């Protein structure tokens, strides 16, 4: 699946997008796998309350299933205006 990073998440990880092979069942499982990769992922996912997630372009929670998903995106909360 493609994993996309936006704003400061992208800056901490260093790439805007990457293809990830995973056996993760939920977003939380995927985050755990990513955090175990390198320090830069650990830094990006240190505070999940500061992040939002979308699975196949639908906003969702971190406990959402990613089975069959083609894309998961991580980004900071958006503000209106």
RODO-2510 file (C-alpha; in nm, 4 decimals, decimal comma):
residues 81
     n   res          X          Y          Z
     1     x     0,0000     0,0000     0,0000
     2     x     0,1033     0,3614    -0,0371
     3     x     0,1672     0,5551     0,2822
     4     x     0,1526     0,9332     0,2482
     5     x     0,2941     1,1916     0,4880
     6     x     0,1941     1,5584     0,4963
     7     x     0,3257     1,8778     0,6586
     8     x     0,5591     1,8250     0,9563
     9     x     0,5074     1,4476     0,9405
    10     x     0,6672     1,4502     0,5943
    11     x     0,9465     1,6756     0,7208
    12     x     1,0330     1,4399     1,0080
    13     x     1,0244     1,1251     0,7962
    14     x     1,1919     1,2843     0,4952
    15     x     0,9685     1,1533     0,2170
    16     x     0,6178     1,2486     0,1015
    17     x     0,5136     0,8937     0,0064
    18     x     0,6388     0,5375     0,0165
    19     x     0,5171     0,1922    -0,0773
    20     x     0,4915    -0,0273     0,2324
    21     x     0,4493    -0,4035     0,2499
    22     x     0,2704    -0,4832     0,5736
    23     x     0,0723    -0,7485     0,7542
    24     x    -0,0834    -0,4831     0,9792
    25     x    -0,4562    -0,5179     1,0384
    26     x    -0,5220    -0,1662     1,1741
    27     x    -0,3711     0,1800     1,1457
    28     x    -0,2316     0,1353     1,4977
    29     x    -0,0551    -0,1845     1,3878
    30     x     0,0911    -0,0003     1,0871
    31     x     0,2145     0,2836     1,3080
    32     x     0,3839     0,0308     1,5384
    33     x     0,5618    -0,1238     1,2392
    34     x     0,6708     0,2149     1,1081
    35     x     0,7912     0,3335     1,4501
    36     x     1,0138     0,0271     1,4809
    37     x     1,1907     0,1083     1,1519
    38     x     1,4041     0,4077     1,2444
    39     x     1,4303     0,7014     1,4808
    40     x     1,2759     0,9405     1,2282
    41     x     0,9523     0,7363     1,2273
    42     x     0,9564     0,7202     1,6059
    43     x     0,9797     1,1006     1,6132
    44     x     0,6988     1,1458     1,3617
    45     x     0,4617     0,9122     1,5467
    46     x     0,5614     0,9987     1,9043
    47     x     0,2317     1,1754     1,9808
    48     x    -0,0619     1,0226     1,7963
    49     x    -0,2995     1,2796     1,9472
    50     x    -0,1253     1,5349     1,7221
    51     x    -0,2040     1,3336     1,4081
    52     x    -0,4996     1,2529     1,1903
    53     x    -0,5284     0,9603     0,9525
    54     x    -0,7176     0,8791     0,6353
    55     x    -0,7584     0,5337     0,4816
    56     x    -0,8323     0,5413     0,1094
    57     x    -0,9031     0,9154     0,1427
    58     x    -1,1620     0,8746     0,4209
    59     x    -1,0879     1,0289     0,7606
    60     x    -1,0858     0,7600     1,0255
    61     x    -0,9513     0,6574     1,3658
    62     x    -0,6268     0,4792     1,4429
    63     x    -0,8170     0,1609     1,5316
    64     x    -0,9613     0,1418     1,1777
    65     x    -0,8947    -0,1629     0,9637
    66     x    -0,6484    -0,1258     0,6778
    67     x    -0,7087    -0,4696     0,5312
    68     x    -0,7502    -0,4241     0,1562
    69     x    -0,6600    -0,0546     0,1740
    70     x    -0,4573     0,0978    -0,1071
    71     x    -0,3556     0,4156     0,0751
    72     x    -0,3028     0,5447     0,4288
    73     x    -0,2245     0,9126     0,4865
    74     x    -0,0954     1,0814     0,8016
    75     x    -0,1229     1,4561     0,8631
    76     x    -0,1635     1,7109     1,1429
    77     x    -0,5117     1,8393     1,2273
    78     x    -0,6496     2,0854     0,9766
    79     x    -0,7869     2,4236     1,0664
    80     x    -1,0684     2,6032     0,8922
    81     x    -1,0579     2,9474     0,7503
***
